[in-house]
Amino acid sequence: MKLIRSNTVKGKQDDTFSYLGSEIVFTGKIKSKGTVSIEGHVKGDVSSIENLVVCKDAVVESNLDVSSAILYGEVRGNINACDIIKILSTGRVYGDIISPNVIMEPGAIIDGRCTVRSTPALKMVQFQAG
C-alpha cells in the first residue's frame, strides 16, 4: 500500500491517500483516516475510511464501515456509510447497505437490502451505549 500526502484529495492539505494497484491481492485489515482507492482484490476488514473508491475491475470481499464510498467495481459484503454511497453503472454490491444517501446509476447492481436513514446503524448503537 502506498501512502501519499496530497493537496488534491478533497481540496485539503495533508490528506492521506492510499492506493492499492490492480496487481495487488491483499488479505487483512485496512484502517485509514484518509482516502483509499482500490484497484486490486481485497479480503478482510475495511473500516474508518473517510472516502473509499472501488475501481472498475476491483473486488472487495469485506464488510465496509466508511464515511463515503464511490463504487465502480464489486463489493461482496455489507456497507455502513455515515455520509454517501455512489454506485456507478459498473458497480456491484452483494450485501446490505445502510447509509443516509445512496445514489445508483442505471446498470448498477445491488443484491441485498438498502436502508436509507439519517444515522447509520453503527453510530446509532454507539449513541445508545454512550
PyMOL commands that set and color helices and strands:
alter all, ss='L'
color gray80, all
select helices_A, chain A and resi 121-129
alter helices_A, ss='H'
color red, helices_A
select strands_A, chain A and resi 2-6+15-20+25-31+35-38+41-54+59-61+64-71+74-76+79-87+92-94+97-99+102-104+109-110+114-116
alter strands_A, ss='S'
color yellow, strands_A
deselect
rebuild
show_as cartoon
